[in-house]
Amino acid sequence: MEWFAAPDYWLSRLVFQRALAVLYLVAFAGAARQFRPLLGARGLTPVPEFLRRTPFRAAPSLFHVYYSDRFFAAVAWSGAVLAAALAAGAGDRVPLAASMAMWAVLWALYLSIVNVGQLWYGFGWEALLLEAGFLAVFLGNAEVAPPLPVLLLMRWLLFRVEFGAGLIKWRGDPCWRRLTCLDFHHETQPMPGPLSWFFHRLPRPVHRVEAAANHVTQLVVPFALFAPQPVAGWAALAVVVTQLWLVASGNFAWLNWLTLLLALSAVDSSAWYRAPAHGPAPAWFTVVVLACAAVMVALAHRPVRNLLSARQQMNRSYNSLHLSGSYGAFGSVTRLRHEVVVQGTADAGDGEHTRWSEYGFKGKPGDMRRLPRQWAPLHLRLDWMMWFAALSPAYSRPWFTAFQRRLLENDRATLRLLAHNPFPGEPPARVRALLYRYRFTTWRERRATGAWWHRELVGEYAPPVTRH
């Protein structure tokens, strides 16, 4: 079946699979390094407790069969090793069936983690990685040409990511329609990057151009992904440029990188490289790919209904396998930035000489003189949840008191999530949290003080907690 094979996209497949494996590697390594204080048996939201109240059907996972912290670590590091092997090209050096099995195991291992990850894994890019990873199972390897049905499914996934994000903005916060949201967004986004201060200080007309270009890229360009070449290729290039702009302006884990990679499904490389010889696709492979395509088409009705709905939802998974979900981000943009600052003291009582010292986080703003760091594509899960905690205490109610207790114990696993522990010897006697209003400094303030941030105290976020 000549229509089934798309040999001109072999280079796009090669780059996509290798880079996707790298993102899997980052995700698994991040899970291995962060799970114990967040999800472990003594974590802030322990997996064993979650498993006791959640049936397998609602959250399929290997951990329903058995859980221990060591087993979780083994699953995460096994996924990292397998991802590294695929990134190095192992999938093209084994038979087609073995390559598909490797990608399927990778997907199943990460699904097992996401489905017990609770609020720490409730982000749209988790489902996006799983959906893209599922499609990667059916892309084949060097033995066969890339199957066109899977490439089209990848474009359909990219369409939902981009068009969904565009619609949620246009329907949501009025500042998107007024082209003023980016007057605030670079400053108030969850985790600014090293260039975010400079993006925020761009002239306001440039911010208007940013917002308008966003609408064009997300509301118009996605339709061109399904046009004949070279239109589809130019549309993919527009997506790539936009995603690189977002990478430069903030930290959004692997969301932008994975969106960029999905655009490769519309890039025809035949103009630069001649496709290598591929053998005919085995009959069983054709049947499996078409079956996958049929399943994904059958699952498409719910995200389509969501796109058409006036009550559109962002980042919604419609099944426990996280396939064919809905995506979107920043339907509303916060105008003010608040930060929860966690402090400890060695003093048992309050007085004029009580000295409170601040804990430092790796990614979220704290020290006013520290330039925000580049962390993406790594996802700092605690830092992200601290941003939500600052929006409302409801986001932190399930875990914040437990976090304070771990600090009172000088718990090693928890402290590894932080950049600075002001009590390296004896643990503090009390821990509290204050709420501050943060804003980027002006050019004049930056020159005078050397600070990137200015902050003002809003009030108490959480009262002092003692070990008892």
N, C-alpha and C positions, 0 to 999 in steps of 0.2 A: 504494500500500500504506500504509494509515493507521498500521499498527503500526510501520512503519519510521521514521517521523518523530516527533521529540519536541520540538515547538516551545516547550514550557514551559521548556525548559532552555537557551534561546538566550543568556540573560545569563550562565549558568554557563559555557557554551562561550566566550563573549567574554572573560570574566575569565581563564579557564584559559589560553586561547591567548596572550593578551597577557602574562600573568605568566610562562608557560612560556618565551616568547621572551626575557623579561628574564633568566631563569635560564640560558638558552642563551648570552646575551650575556656574563654573568658567567663562564661556563665557558670560552667561546672567548677572552675577554680574559685570563683567568687562564692559559690555555694559552700564549697569545702571549707573556706576560710572564715565564713560568717555564720554558719548554721548553728554551731554549738551554743553561743550566747542568746541567739534569737529563737531557735526551734528545738534545741536539744532537750534532754530529759530535765535539765534545770534551766531551760531557756525562758525567755520572757513570755512566750506562748508555746508551751511544750507540745511536740508532735504526739507523744503518747496520749495526752488528754484529748487532742483533736481526733485521733483515731478511735477513741472509745465512744465518741458521740457522732461519728460520721461513717455511714456505710460505704462499702467498696463502690457501689454503683454511682454514688454521688461524687466520689473522688478516687478513681482507679489509681492504684499505686502499689509498688512492690512492698511498701512499708505496712500494708495491711496484713501481709503474710508474716512479717517479722520486723521489729524495730529495735535498734540500739544506736547509740551515738556512733559507735565504731562502724556499724553497718551503713549508716548514712554517709559517713566519711568514705567508706569503701565504694559506695555507689557514685558519689561525687567525683572521687579521684579516678575511678574506672572510666567514667564519662569523659573526663579531661584527657586521659591517655588515648582513648579511642578517637576523640576529636582531633588530637594532635596527629595521630596516624593518618586520618583522612585529610587533614590540612597538608600533610607531607606527600599526598598522592597515593596512599595505600588503596583507595577505592578504585583506582585505574589499573592497579597491578594484580587484581584478583578477578576471578570470573564474575560475570554480571550478577548472578544470584547472590554471591557472597558480598558484593558491594552493596546491593540493596539491603541485605541483612545487617550490614554494619550501620547504615544510615537508620534503619528501623530500630536497632538496639539503642542508638544514640537518642532517638526521639523518645523511646519508651522510658529510658532512664531519666531524661529531663522532665517528662510528664509526671513521673513518680515524685520528683522533688516539688514541682509546681503545685501538684494537687494536695500536698500537705503543708505548703508554704504559708497558707492563711494570708493575713494582711500584708506580710512582708513580700509576698509574690502576687499581689493583686494589681499589677501594673500591665498596661496594654502590650508592652513589648515582650512580656512572657508568652502570652497567647500568640503574638506575631511570630516569635521564634519557633514555637511549636507548629504552627500552621505552615510556615515556610519549611521547617525541618521535615514535616510530613510529605510535602511535595517533593523535597529533595530525594526521598526514597525512590521515587518513580522517574527521576531524570536520567537514570542509566549511568553507564561509565564509558570508557574509551572504546568498548566493543561495539557500541551502537550509536547511531546519530541521536541527538536530543529529540525526544518525542514532542511534536507540536502541541498535543492536548495539554501537556504539563506546562509548557511555556505560556500557553494562553491562560491556564489557571493561575500562574504566577502573576501575569498582568492583571487578572481579575482581582487578585489579592492586593496588588499595588493600587489598583483603582479604588478599592474600598478604603485603604489606608488614607490616600490623598483626598478623594472626593468626600469621604466621611469627615475628615478633619476640616475640609473647606466648608461643608454644610453646617457643621456644629458651630463654627465661628460666625458664619453669616446669619444663622438663626439665633445665635446666642447674644453675647455682649454687644450692645450698640456701638461700642468703640471700634469694633471691626468694620462696621459699615461706614463709620466716620473716619476710618483710617488713622485712629489715634491710639490704638492699643499698644503699639510699640513705644509710645512715650513712657510706658510703665513696665512692659513685660521683661525687658532685659535686666531690670533692677529687681523685680519681684518674682522671677522664675524660681523654681525649687532649688536649683543648685547652680549659681553662676559659675562661669569659667574664667580663665585668665584674661580674656578679651571682652568680657561682658561690660566692664566699666566703660571701655572705649565705645562699644556699641551703644550703650545708654547715652553717652555724651555726643553722639552724632547729631547734626542739626535736625530739627523737627521735619523739614521737608524730606529729608532722607528717610525718616521713619514712615512718612506717608507712602513713599515709593516702596519701601519694604512691605508694608501692609497690602498695597495694591498688587505687587508682584506675587505675594502669597495667594491672593484670591485667584489670580490668573493661573498659577501653577496648580492649585488644588481644585479649582472648579471648572477649568476649561481644558487644560493640558491632559488630564487623565483620559478623556475621550479619544484623544489622538493616539494613545497607546495601541489602539486596535485598528488604526489606519494602516494602509500599505506602506512599505518602505519607500522613500527614506523618512516619511512623516513620523512614523512610530519611533524611529531612532532619534530624531530631533526632540520629540516629546520626552524620551528617556533622558536625553542630555539635560533638558530643562529641570527634570526631577533631580538629577545628580547635582547640578549646580545649586539648587535650592537647599538640598540636604547638606551639602558642604558648608553653606552659609550658616545653617543651624548648628552644625558641628562646631564651627568657630565661635558661635555666640553663646553657647551654654553646654551643660552636661545633661544629656538625656539617655544615659546608658547606651544600649546598642540600637535604639529606635531609629535614629537617622542613618546609621551605617547599614542596617538591614533593609530599610526602605530604599537606600541607594543601590544595594545589591539586587533587589527585586527589579529595579529598572533595567538591569542587564538582559532580562528576558525579552526586551524589545530592541536590543542592539544586534544588528546583523554585521558580523565581522568579515564577511566574504570580500568586502572591498579592500581589506588590508592583508588578510591571510587566507590562503587556500585551505579549504577543509580537508583534513586527512581522510583516508579511506576508512569507511565504516562497513562492517558486515551487516547483512539484513537483520532486522529485529526478529528474535525468536517469537514464535506464535504465542508462547505462554507470556512473554513480556508484553506483547501487544494487548492480550486479553486483560492482564493485570492493570496496565495503564488505563485502558478504556473503562475498566470497572472502577478504578479510582476516580476518573473524570466523572463518571455517572454519579458516584456518591457525592462528590463535591457540588455538582450541579443540583442534586436533590436537596442539599443542605443550604443552597444559596437563597432560598425564599425568605428566610428570617432576616438576614442582613439587608436584603433588598427592601423588605417592608420597613425596616428601621430607617434606611436612607430616605424613604418616601414619607415617613411619619413626621408630623409636626412636633412630636415628642421624642425626637431622636435621642438615643442614648450613646454614650461614649464607652469604648473599651468593654464590650459585653461579650461574654462567651455563652453560646447557646447550648453547649453540650459539654460533658465532662472530659472529652478528649481535646477540647479547645480547637475545634476545626470550624472554619467558616464563621468567624465572629465579626463583630462590628468594632470599628476603631475611630479614634478622634481624640483631639486634645485642645485644651484651652478654649473651651466654649465660653468661659468667663475669665477675665484677667483681673487679678487683685491690684488695687491701686497703691496699697501700702504694704511694706514688708515688715513682718513681725518675726522675731526670733526668740526661742526659748533658750535661755542661758542657764546652765546647770552649775551650781556652786556647792562647795563643801567647806566645812570648818572643823578644826580640831577642838574648838571651844565648846564646852557642854552647855553654857548658858549665853543669853543675849546680854550685850553691854556695849558701851561706847568703844571698847577695845576689841570687840569680836571681829576677827578677820576672816572674810570669805574669799576663797580662791576658786577660779573658774576651771572647769574641765574643757579641754579643747577637742573639737571634732575634726575629722579629716577633711570633710568636704563642705559642710554648711558654714555660713559666716559666723565668726566669733570674734577673734582678735581683729580689731579695726585696722591694724596696720599690715595685716597679712593679705597678700594678693590671692584671690580665689584660684584654686588649682584645677588642672585638667584631669578628670577621672574617667570620663566616658572613653571606651564602652563599658568599663567596670561600673557596676551598680552598687553604690554604698547604701545599703537598705536602711540602716538606722538613721543616717543623715536625711534621707528622703522622708522618712516617717516623722522626723523632728519638724520638717517644714509643714506637714499636715497638722502636727500637734499644735504649732503656733497659730494655725487658722482657727482651730477649735479644740478644746480639751476632750471633746467626744472622740476624736481620732486617737488619742493617747490613753483613754481610760482603760483599755484591756491590758496595757503593758507598762505604763509609766511608773507606777508605784513599785512594780517588780524591778524596773531599771534602777530606781533609787536604792532599793535594797541591795542590789548587786554592787553598786558603788560603795555602799557602807561596808561591804565585805571585802572590798578591793579584789573582786572576782577577776581572775586573770583573763578568762575568755572574753568577758565584757570589756575590760580595759583595752584589749587588743583592737576593738572597734574604734577606739578613740585615738586622737593624735597626741594628747597631753593629759597626764594624770598628775594633779598637784599634790598627791599624797602617795609618793612611791614607797614610803616606809610603812608607818602605821596608817590604817584606814581612817577616814574622817569620823568625827563624832556625830555630825549631822549633815544632811544634804537637802538643798532646797532648789527651786527653780524660779527664775524671774522672767518676765516678758518685756522685751525691748522693741522699740520701733527703730529699724535700721533703714538707712538710705545711703546711696552712693554719694561720696563727697563731690563737690564741684571742682573745676580745674583750679580755682584759687585756693580752696581748702586743701586740695591734694598737694599743691606746691608748698603751702605753709606748714602743713603738719606731717606730710608723708603718709597719711592714712587713706585707705580706699573706702572706708565706711565711716559714717557718723551715726551715733545711736543715742536714743533717749529712753529712759526708764518709763514703762507703762504701768507696771505693778507686779504683784506677786502672781506667779503661775501655779506653783505648788508649794505648800507650807513646808517648813523644815521637818524632816523625818529622821528619827534616831534608830539605832540598831535594835532597840527594844520596842 
